[in-house]
């Protein structure tokens, strides 16, 4: 691989992945969900959303660094359990382009 190819691959990964967890970000989630619905031909599309109740308490009492560690560990566990055949994303993470731009 050339240096330019490696650099382009790294840029693509950075644009598609949540910096904290390494999971796909919400831009990729939105795109993949739209594709799944478009190609579903009327069959159901399954989406599971996970909300961490009380997570704010972790950040407030133990600090954001500990909260980040918890999120990163959870992301790794979810991806490991899901395997390669199930798409896992962090919808709540940063998305640098499109309608989810965060300044």
VEXFI-250624 format. One record per atom (N, C-alpha, C): residue in one letter; atom name; x, y, z. Coordinates in nm, 2 decimals. Layout:
BEGIN
+---------+-------+--------+--------+--------+
! residuo ! atomo !      u !      v !      w !
+---------+-------+--------+--------+--------+
!       A !    CA !      X !      Y !      Z !
...
+---------+-------+--------+--------+--------+
//
This chain:
BEGIN
+---------+-------+--------+--------+--------+
! residuo ! atomo !      u !      v !      w !
+---------+-------+--------+--------+--------+
!       X !     N !   0.08 !  -0.12 !   0.00 !
!       X !    CA !   0.00 !   0.00 !   0.00 !
!       X !     C !   0.09 !   0.12 !   0.00 !
!       X !     N !   0.04 !   0.22 !  -0.08 !
!       X !    CA !   0.12 !   0.34 !  -0.08 !
!       X !     C !   0.08 !   0.43 !   0.04 !
!       X !     N !   0.17 !   0.53 !   0.07 !
!       X !    CA !   0.14 !   0.61 !   0.18 !
!       X !     C !   0.01 !   0.69 !   0.16 !
!       X !     N !  -0.02 !   0.73 !   0.04 !
!       X !    CA !  -0.14 !   0.80 !   0.01 !
!       X !     C !  -0.26 !   0.71 !   0.03 !
!       X !     N !  -0.26 !   0.59 !  -0.01 !
!       X !    CA !  -0.37 !   0.49 !   0.01 !
!       X !     C !  -0.39 !   0.47 !   0.16 !
!       X !     N !  -0.29 !   0.46 !   0.24 !
!       X !    CA !  -0.30 !   0.44 !   0.38 !
!       X !     C !  -0.36 !   0.57 !   0.45 !
!       X !     N !  -0.32 !   0.68 !   0.40 !
!       X !    CA !  -0.37 !   0.81 !   0.45 !
!       X !     C !  -0.52 !   0.82 !   0.42 !
!       X !     N !  -0.56 !   0.79 !   0.29 !
!       X !    CA !  -0.70 !   0.79 !   0.25 !
!       X !     C !  -0.79 !   0.69 !   0.33 !
!       X !     N !  -0.73 !   0.58 !   0.36 !
!       X !    CA !  -0.81 !   0.48 !   0.44 !
!       X !     C !  -0.82 !   0.53 !   0.58 !
!       X !     N !  -0.72 !   0.59 !   0.64 !
!       X !    CA !  -0.73 !   0.65 !   0.77 !
!       X !     C !  -0.84 !   0.76 !   0.78 !
!       X !     N !  -0.84 !   0.84 !   0.68 !
!       X !    CA !  -0.94 !   0.95 !   0.67 !
!       X !     C !  -1.08 !   0.90 !   0.66 !
!       X !     N !  -1.10 !   0.79 !   0.58 !
!       X !    CA !  -1.23 !   0.73 !   0.57 !
!       X !     C !  -1.27 !   0.67 !   0.70 !
!       X !     N !  -1.18 !   0.60 !   0.77 !
!       X !    CA !  -1.22 !   0.55 !   0.90 !
!       X !     C !  -1.26 !   0.66 !   1.00 !
!       X !     N !  -1.18 !   0.76 !   1.00 !
!       X !    CA !  -1.21 !   0.87 !   1.09 !
!       X !     C !  -1.34 !   0.94 !   1.06 !
!       X !     N !  -1.38 !   0.94 !   0.94 !
!       X !    CA !  -1.51 !   1.00 !   0.90 !
!       X !     C !  -1.63 !   0.91 !   0.93 !
!       X !     N !  -1.61 !   0.78 !   0.94 !
!       X !    CA !  -1.71 !   0.69 !   0.96 !
!       X !     C !  -1.72 !   0.63 !   1.10 !
!       X !     N !  -1.62 !   0.66 !   1.18 !
!       X !    CA !  -1.62 !   0.59 !   1.31 !
!       X !     C !  -1.63 !   0.70 !   1.43 !
!       X !     N !  -1.69 !   0.66 !   1.53 !
!       X !    CA !  -1.70 !   0.74 !   1.65 !
!       X !     C !  -1.56 !   0.73 !   1.72 !
!       X !     N !  -1.51 !   0.85 !   1.75 !
!       X !    CA !  -1.37 !   0.86 !   1.80 !
!       X !     C !  -1.35 !   0.79 !   1.93 !
!       X !     N !  -1.45 !   0.79 !   2.01 !
!       X !    CA !  -1.44 !   0.73 !   2.15 !
!       X !     C !  -1.45 !   0.58 !   2.15 !
!       X !     N !  -1.55 !   0.52 !   2.08 !
!       X !    CA !  -1.58 !   0.38 !   2.09 !
!       X !     C !  -1.52 !   0.30 !   1.97 !
!       X !     N !  -1.50 !   0.37 !   1.86 !
!       X !    CA !  -1.45 !   0.29 !   1.74 !
!       X !     C !  -1.57 !   0.23 !   1.66 !
!       X !     N !  -1.69 !   0.25 !   1.72 !
!       X !    CA !  -1.81 !   0.19 !   1.64 !
!       X !     C !  -1.84 !   0.29 !   1.53 !
!       X !     N !  -1.92 !   0.24 !   1.43 !
!       X !    CA !  -1.96 !   0.33 !   1.33 !
!       X !     C !  -2.04 !   0.45 !   1.39 !
!       X !     N !  -2.03 !   0.57 !   1.33 !
!       X !    CA !  -2.10 !   0.69 !   1.39 !
!       X !     C !  -2.24 !   0.70 !   1.33 !
!       X !     N !  -2.32 !   0.80 !   1.38 !
!       X !    CA !  -2.46 !   0.81 !   1.34 !
!       X !     C !  -2.48 !   0.84 !   1.19 !
!       X !     N !  -2.38 !   0.91 !   1.13 !
!       X !    CA !  -2.39 !   0.93 !   0.98 !
!       X !     C !  -2.40 !   0.80 !   0.91 !
!       X !     N !  -2.31 !   0.71 !   0.94 !
!       X !    CA !  -2.31 !   0.57 !   0.88 !
!       X !     C !  -2.44 !   0.50 !   0.92 !
!       X !     N !  -2.48 !   0.51 !   1.05 !
!       X !    CA !  -2.60 !   0.45 !   1.09 !
!       X !     C !  -2.72 !   0.50 !   1.00 !
!       X !     N !  -2.73 !   0.63 !   0.99 !
!       X !    CA !  -2.84 !   0.68 !   0.91 !
!       X !     C !  -2.84 !   0.63 !   0.77 !
!       X !     N !  -2.72 !   0.63 !   0.71 !
!       X !    CA !  -2.71 !   0.58 !   0.57 !
!       X !     C !  -2.74 !   0.43 !   0.56 !
!       X !     N !  -2.69 !   0.35 !   0.65 !
!       X !    CA !  -2.72 !   0.21 !   0.64 !
!       X !     C !  -2.86 !   0.18 !   0.67 !
!       X !     N !  -2.93 !   0.25 !   0.76 !
!       X !    CA !  -3.07 !   0.23 !   0.79 !
!       X !     C !  -3.15 !   0.26 !   0.67 !
!       X !     N !  -3.12 !   0.38 !   0.60 !
!       X !    CA !  -3.20 !   0.42 !   0.48 !
!       X !     C !  -3.18 !   0.31 !   0.37 !
!       X !     N !  -3.06 !   0.26 !   0.36 !
!       X !    CA !  -3.03 !   0.15 !   0.26 !
!       X !     C !  -3.11 !   0.03 !   0.29 !
!       X !     N !  -3.12 !  -0.01 !   0.42 !
!       X !    CA !  -3.19 !  -0.13 !   0.46 !
!       X !     C !  -3.34 !  -0.12 !   0.43 !
!       X !     N !  -3.39 !   0.00 !   0.46 !
!       X !    CA !  -3.53 !   0.02 !   0.44 !
!       X !     C !  -3.56 !   0.02 !   0.29 !
!       X !     N !  -3.48 !   0.09 !   0.21 !
!       X !    CA !  -3.50 !   0.10 !   0.07 !
!       X !     C !  -3.49 !  -0.04 !   0.00 !
!       X !     N !  -3.41 !  -0.13 !   0.05 !
!       X !    CA !  -3.39 !  -0.26 !  -0.01 !
!       X !     C !  -3.48 !  -0.37 !   0.06 !
!       X !     N !  -3.56 !  -0.33 !   0.16 !
!       X !    CA !  -3.63 !  -0.43 !   0.23 !
!       X !     C !  -3.75 !  -0.49 !   0.16 !
!       X !     N !  -3.80 !  -0.42 !   0.05 !
!       X !    CA !  -3.91 !  -0.47 !  -0.03 !
!       X !     C !  -4.03 !  -0.49 !   0.06 !
!       X !     N !  -4.05 !  -0.41 !   0.16 !
!       X !    CA !  -4.16 !  -0.42 !   0.25 !
!       X !     C !  -4.15 !  -0.51 !   0.37 !
!       X !     N !  -4.04 !  -0.58 !   0.37 !
!       X !    CA !  -4.02 !  -0.67 !   0.49 !
!       X !     C !  -3.97 !  -0.59 !   0.61 !
!       X !     N !  -3.99 !  -0.63 !   0.73 !
!       X !    CA !  -3.95 !  -0.55 !   0.84 !
!       X !     C !  -3.80 !  -0.54 !   0.85 !
!       X !     N !  -3.75 !  -0.43 !   0.90 !
!       X !    CA !  -3.61 !  -0.40 !   0.93 !
!       X !     C !  -3.60 !  -0.39 !   1.08 !
!       X !     N !  -3.51 !  -0.46 !   1.14 !
!       X !    CA !  -3.50 !  -0.46 !   1.29 !
!       X !     C !  -3.39 !  -0.37 !   1.33 !
!       X !     N !  -3.43 !  -0.28 !   1.42 !
!       X !    CA !  -3.33 !  -0.18 !   1.48 !
!       X !     C !  -3.34 !  -0.19 !   1.63 !
!       X !     N !  -3.23 !  -0.21 !   1.70 !
!       X !    CA !  -3.24 !  -0.21 !   1.85 !
!       X !     C !  -3.16 !  -0.08 !   1.90 !
!       X !     N !  -3.22 !   0.00 !   1.98 !
!       X !    CA !  -3.16 !   0.11 !   2.03 !
!       X !     C !  -3.14 !   0.09 !   2.18 !
!       X !     N !  -3.02 !   0.13 !   2.23 !
!       X !    CA !  -2.99 !   0.11 !   2.37 !
!       X !     C !  -2.96 !   0.24 !   2.44 !
!       X !     N !  -3.03 !   0.27 !   2.54 !
!       X !    CA !  -3.01 !   0.39 !   2.62 !
!       X !     C !  -2.96 !   0.36 !   2.76 !
!       X !     N !  -2.86 !   0.43 !   2.80 !
!       X !    CA !  -2.79 !   0.40 !   2.93 !
!       X !     C !  -2.86 !   0.49 !   3.03 !
!       X !     N !  -2.95 !   0.43 !   3.11 !
!       X !    CA !  -3.02 !   0.50 !   3.22 !
!       X !     C !  -2.92 !   0.54 !   3.32 !
!       X !     N !  -2.92 !   0.66 !   3.37 !
!       X !    CA !  -2.83 !   0.70 !   3.48 !
!       X !     C !  -2.69 !   0.73 !   3.44 !
!       X !     N !  -2.66 !   0.73 !   3.31 !
!       X !    CA !  -2.52 !   0.75 !   3.26 !
!       X !     C !  -2.47 !   0.89 !   3.30 !
!       X !     N !  -2.56 !   0.99 !   3.30 !
!       X !    CA !  -2.52 !   1.12 !   3.35 !
!       X !     C !  -2.46 !   1.12 !   3.49 !
!       X !     N !  -2.51 !   1.03 !   3.57 !
!       X !    CA !  -2.46 !   1.02 !   3.71 !
!       X !     C !  -2.32 !   0.97 !   3.71 !
!       X !     N !  -2.28 !   0.89 !   3.62 !
!       X !    CA !  -2.14 !   0.84 !   3.61 !
!       X !     C !  -2.05 !   0.96 !   3.58 !
!       X !     N !  -2.09 !   1.04 !   3.48 !
!       X !    CA !  -2.01 !   1.16 !   3.44 !
!       X !     C !  -2.00 !   1.26 !   3.55 !
!       X !     N !  -2.12 !   1.28 !   3.62 !
!       X !    CA !  -2.13 !   1.38 !   3.73 !
!       X !     C !  -2.05 !   1.34 !   3.85 !
!       X !     N !  -2.05 !   1.21 !   3.89 !
!       X !    CA !  -1.99 !   1.17 !   4.01 !
!       X !     C !  -1.84 !   1.12 !   3.99 !
!       X !     N !  -1.82 !   1.06 !   3.88 !
!       X !    CA !  -1.68 !   1.00 !   3.86 !
!       X !     C !  -1.60 !   1.07 !   3.76 !
!       X !     N !  -1.66 !   1.16 !   3.68 !
!       X !    CA !  -1.59 !   1.24 !   3.58 !
!       X !     C !  -1.61 !   1.19 !   3.44 !
!       X !     N !  -1.59 !   1.28 !   3.34 !
!       X !    CA !  -1.61 !   1.24 !   3.20 !
!       X !     C !  -1.50 !   1.14 !   3.15 !
!       X !     N !  -1.39 !   1.14 !   3.21 !
!       X !    CA !  -1.29 !   1.04 !   3.17 !
!       X !     C !  -1.34 !   0.90 !   3.20 !
!       X !     N !  -1.39 !   0.88 !   3.32 !
!       X !    CA !  -1.45 !   0.75 !   3.36 !
!       X !     C !  -1.57 !   0.72 !   3.27 !
!       X !     N !  -1.65 !   0.82 !   3.24 !
!       X !    CA !  -1.76 !   0.80 !   3.15 !
!       X !     C !  -1.72 !   0.75 !   3.01 !
!       X !     N !  -1.61 !   0.81 !   2.96 !
!       X !    CA !  -1.56 !   0.77 !   2.83 !
!       X !     C !  -1.51 !   0.63 !   2.84 !
!       X !     N !  -1.44 !   0.59 !   2.94 !
!       X !    CA !  -1.39 !   0.46 !   2.96 !
!       X !     C !  -1.51 !   0.36 !   2.96 !
!       X !     N !  -1.61 !   0.39 !   3.03 !
!       X !    CA !  -1.73 !   0.30 !   3.03 !
!       X !     C !  -1.79 !   0.29 !   2.89 !
!       X !     N !  -1.81 !   0.40 !   2.82 !
!       X !    CA !  -1.86 !   0.39 !   2.68 !
!       X !     C !  -1.78 !   0.31 !   2.59 !
!       X !     N !  -1.65 !   0.33 !   2.60 !
!       X !    CA !  -1.55 !   0.26 !   2.51 !
!       X !     C !  -1.56 !   0.11 !   2.54 !
!       X !     N !  -1.56 !   0.07 !   2.67 !
!       X !    CA !  -1.57 !  -0.07 !   2.70 !
!       X !     C !  -1.71 !  -0.13 !   2.66 !
!       X !     N !  -1.81 !  -0.05 !   2.68 !
!       X !    CA !  -1.94 !  -0.10 !   2.63 !
!       X !     C !  -1.95 !  -0.12 !   2.48 !
!       X !     N !  -1.89 !  -0.03 !   2.41 !
!       X !    CA !  -1.89 !  -0.04 !   2.26 !
!       X !     C !  -1.81 !  -0.17 !   2.22 !
!       X !     N !  -1.70 !  -0.19 !   2.29 !
!       X !    CA !  -1.62 !  -0.31 !   2.25 !
!       X !     C !  -1.70 !  -0.44 !   2.28 !
!       X !     N !  -1.77 !  -0.44 !   2.40 !
!       X !    CA !  -1.84 !  -0.56 !   2.43 !
!       X !     C !  -1.96 !  -0.58 !   2.34 !
!       X !     N !  -2.03 !  -0.48 !   2.31 !
!       X !    CA !  -2.14 !  -0.49 !   2.21 !
!       X !     C !  -2.10 !  -0.54 !   2.08 !
!       X !     N !  -1.99 !  -0.49 !   2.03 !
!       X !    CA !  -1.94 !  -0.53 !   1.90 !
!       X !     C !  -1.89 !  -0.68 !   1.90 !
!       X !     N !  -1.83 !  -0.72 !   2.01 !
!       X !    CA !  -1.78 !  -0.85 !   2.03 !
!       X !     C !  -1.90 !  -0.95 !   2.03 !
!       X !     N !  -2.00 !  -0.91 !   2.11 !
!       X !    CA !  -2.12 !  -1.00 !   2.12 !
!       X !     C !  -2.20 !  -1.01 !   1.98 !
!       X !     N !  -2.20 !  -0.90 !   1.92 !
!       X !    CA !  -2.28 !  -0.89 !   1.79 !
!       X !     C !  -2.21 !  -0.97 !   1.68 !
!       X !     N !  -2.07 !  -0.97 !   1.68 !
!       X !    CA !  -2.00 !  -1.03 !   1.58 !
!       X !     C !  -1.99 !  -0.94 !   1.45 !
!       X !     N !  -1.94 !  -1.00 !   1.34 !
!       X !    CA !  -1.92 !  -0.92 !   1.22 !
!       X !     C !  -2.05 !  -0.91 !   1.14 !
!       X !     N !  -2.15 !  -0.99 !   1.17 !
!       X !    CA !  -2.27 !  -1.00 !   1.08 !
!       X !     C !  -2.38 !  -0.89 !   1.12 !
!       X !     N !  -2.36 !  -0.83 !   1.24 !
!       X !    CA !  -2.45 !  -0.73 !   1.29 !
!       X !     C !  -2.39 !  -0.60 !   1.29 !
!       X !     N !  -2.46 !  -0.50 !   1.24 !
!       X !    CA !  -2.41 !  -0.36 !   1.23 !
!       X !     C !  -2.43 !  -0.30 !   1.37 !
!       X !     N !  -2.33 !  -0.24 !   1.43 !
!       X !    CA !  -2.33 !  -0.18 !   1.56 !
!       X !     C !  -2.28 !  -0.03 !   1.54 !
!       X !     N !  -2.35 !   0.06 !   1.59 !
!       X !    CA !  -2.31 !   0.20 !   1.58 !
!       X !     C !  -2.34 !   0.28 !   1.70 !
!       X !     N !  -2.27 !   0.39 !   1.72 !
!       X !    CA !  -2.30 !   0.48 !   1.83 !
!       X !     C !  -2.37 !   0.60 !   1.77 !
!       X !     N !  -2.50 !   0.60 !   1.79 !
!       X !    CA !  -2.58 !   0.71 !   1.73 !
!       X !     C !  -2.56 !   0.84 !   1.80 !
!       X !     N !  -2.53 !   0.83 !   1.93 !
!       X !    CA !  -2.51 !   0.96 !   2.01 !
!       X !     C !  -2.38 !   1.02 !   1.99 !
!       X !     N !  -2.29 !   0.96 !   1.92 !
!       X !    CA !  -2.16 !   1.02 !   1.90 !
!       X !     C !  -2.15 !   1.13 !   1.80 !
!       X !     N !  -2.04 !   1.19 !   1.78 !
!       X !    CA !  -2.01 !   1.30 !   1.69 !
!       X !     C !  -2.02 !   1.26 !   1.55 !
!       X !     N !  -2.08 !   1.35 !   1.47 !
!       X !    CA !  -2.09 !   1.33 !   1.32 !
!       X !     C !  -2.04 !   1.46 !   1.26 !
!       X !     N !  -1.94 !   1.45 !   1.18 !
!       X !    CA !  -1.88 !   1.57 !   1.13 !
!       X !     C !  -1.93 !   1.63 !   1.00 !
!       X !     N !  -2.03 !   1.56 !   0.94 !
!       X !    CA !  -2.08 !   1.62 !   0.81 !
!       X !     C !  -2.23 !   1.59 !   0.81 !
!       X !     N !  -2.29 !   1.64 !   0.70 !
!       X !    CA !  -2.44 !   1.62 !   0.69 !
!       X !     C !  -2.52 !   1.70 !   0.79 !
!       X !     N !  -2.64 !   1.66 !   0.81 !
!       X !    CA !  -2.73 !   1.73 !   0.89 !
!       X !     C !  -2.70 !   1.72 !   1.04 !
!       X !     N !  -2.60 !   1.63 !   1.08 !
!       X !    CA !  -2.57 !   1.61 !   1.22 !
!       X !     C !  -2.44 !   1.69 !   1.26 !
!       X !     N !  -2.40 !   1.79 !   1.18 !
!       X !    CA !  -2.28 !   1.86 !   1.21 !
!       X !     C !  -2.28 !   1.92 !   1.35 !
!       X !     N !  -2.18 !   1.90 !   1.42 !
!       X !    CA !  -2.17 !   1.96 !   1.56 !
!       X !     C !  -2.05 !   2.05 !   1.55 !
!       X !     N !  -2.08 !   2.18 !   1.58 !
!       X !    CA !  -1.97 !   2.28 !   1.58 !
!       X !     C !  -1.89 !   2.28 !   1.71 !
+---------+-------+--------+--------+--------+
//
